[in-house]
Amino acid sequence: MQHVLIAGGTGLIGTRLSEMLVEAGYRVSHLSRRAQPNGTYPTYQWDVERGTIDEAALEEADVVINLAGAGIADKRWTPARKQLIIDSRVKSSRLLHAAVQRSAKAPKLFILGAAVGYYGDRGNELLQEESPAGAGFMPESCIAWEKPAEEIAASGIRTVILRTGIVLSTRGGALEKILQPLRFFLGVYFGNGRQWYSWIHIDDLCRIFIHAIENEHLKGTYNAVAPHPASNKSLVQALAAAYGHPALILPAPAFAMRLALGEMSAAILDSTKVSSQKIAATGFRCEYPTLLHAVKDLLTRQV
């Protein structure tokens, strides 16, 4: 039975991934600021800011997954917040790398949860993993996040970087926020609503992580997205249709979003149309490839 160690295991993705890994027969443990040896998942202590980690966490780990990091859209992007967003991911990966180098037994695989924000605002361009990074804070931060993973790969450990799109789940993230006004028969899209959103059902995302673990030929960077990106407006319309009652669909003007959110408005106004062709070529198939199918399943099962 393989042992998977997850940094950031209590977040939206980490929680569901832990559940699905256990269902698939894996042992799972977490890294957290507080040790909980007898919890649902044995939890080892680490402190990214202080650079400390319980190295016992790595003794039996076959796979290390880093999902740790400050939330992108949790708070306004002040200079201090932007630095925290970068540092929380860069320092966590570097701390893991240092611990791995000291460990008597190196893991077989390191997986980094990255982001399609790497590509920036690219209009209707279909973006492949080889596409250059965009301009702005999100691409700059994504480049910084990926660099420590590239250093881990250079040390000889099989490394997979998953650039994740908008993760759809009823338990948090973007979908939960978009659903709130729909409960009052109102749907809101941003700007002209034509910007591309590259999305993925949370279970399909977790299945990509498991696919990477189980297929030893996978290494390098992959876009972790569904095969059919959607415009912001069509996403809201699909949610309204899946919700099963009529809703008035209205725009929130781009200038108002920029005024309210400042630079962070890029997270909802940027257009990023991302291809899933490379991960599909490895044999992976989404169970929820279309938006309406995905949303109906999420609302039915509440995952």
C-alpha positions, 0 to 999 in steps of 0.5 A: 500500500503506497503512502501519500503525504499531502501538504495542504491536505485540509483545503478544498482540493486536499480534503477531497483528494484525501478521501478519494486516495483512501477509497483507492487503497492508499495510506494518506497523511498530512502536514499541518502547523499542528500535529494530530497523530490520531486524526482521520489522517495522521498529521505531522507538524511543519512551519513554513515560515520558520522552515521547520518540519517533522522529518518523520513525515517523509520516512514512509512517504512514497508520494509527496503532494504540495497543495499548500499556499495562501488563497489567491482570492481570499483578500485584496492584493496588497503588496504584502498579500501578494508576497505572502501568496508567492512565499507560501508556495515557494517556501513550502516546496523548498522546505519539502525539497530540503527535507527530502534531501536529508531523508534516508528514503526519497519519495518516488514522486513529487506533485505540485498543485499549480495554476493556469494563471501561469498563462495570464489574460490571453483572449481566445488563444488556445493554450498548451503547456508549451505556451509562454507565460503571460504578463501580470502578477498571476503569471509571475507568481506561477513562474515562482511557484513552479521553480522549486518543483523544477529543482526537485525534478533536477535532483532525480525525483519524478515530478509532476506539475499540475496547472489547475483550472477553476475547481468546481465544488459545492464545498467551496471555491468559485462555484459556491460563490456563484451559486449564492445569488442563484438561490435568489433567482439571480445570476451574475457574470463579470464584464462582457462575460466572454472571457474563457474560464478553464474549469474542472470537476473536483473529482476529475481533478483528484483523479488526475492526481491519482492518474499521475501516481499510478502512471510512472511515465508521467512527468513534467507539466500538465494542464489539469482542466476539463476538455471544454472551457466555457465563457464566464457567461455560459458558466453562469447560465449552465449553473442556472439551468442545473439549479432547475429554476429560472434566473435573471442573468445580469452583468457586473461591469468590468470597471466596477469589478476593478474598482471593488477588487483592484488588481485582484479583478484579474482573477475573474476578468482574465480570459484563459482558454486552456487545452487538456490535450496533453493529459488526455494523450496519457490515457486520462479521461474526464468523467465530467467533460461538459459543464452542465453534466459536471454541475448537475452531478455536483449539485446532486451529490454535494461534493 
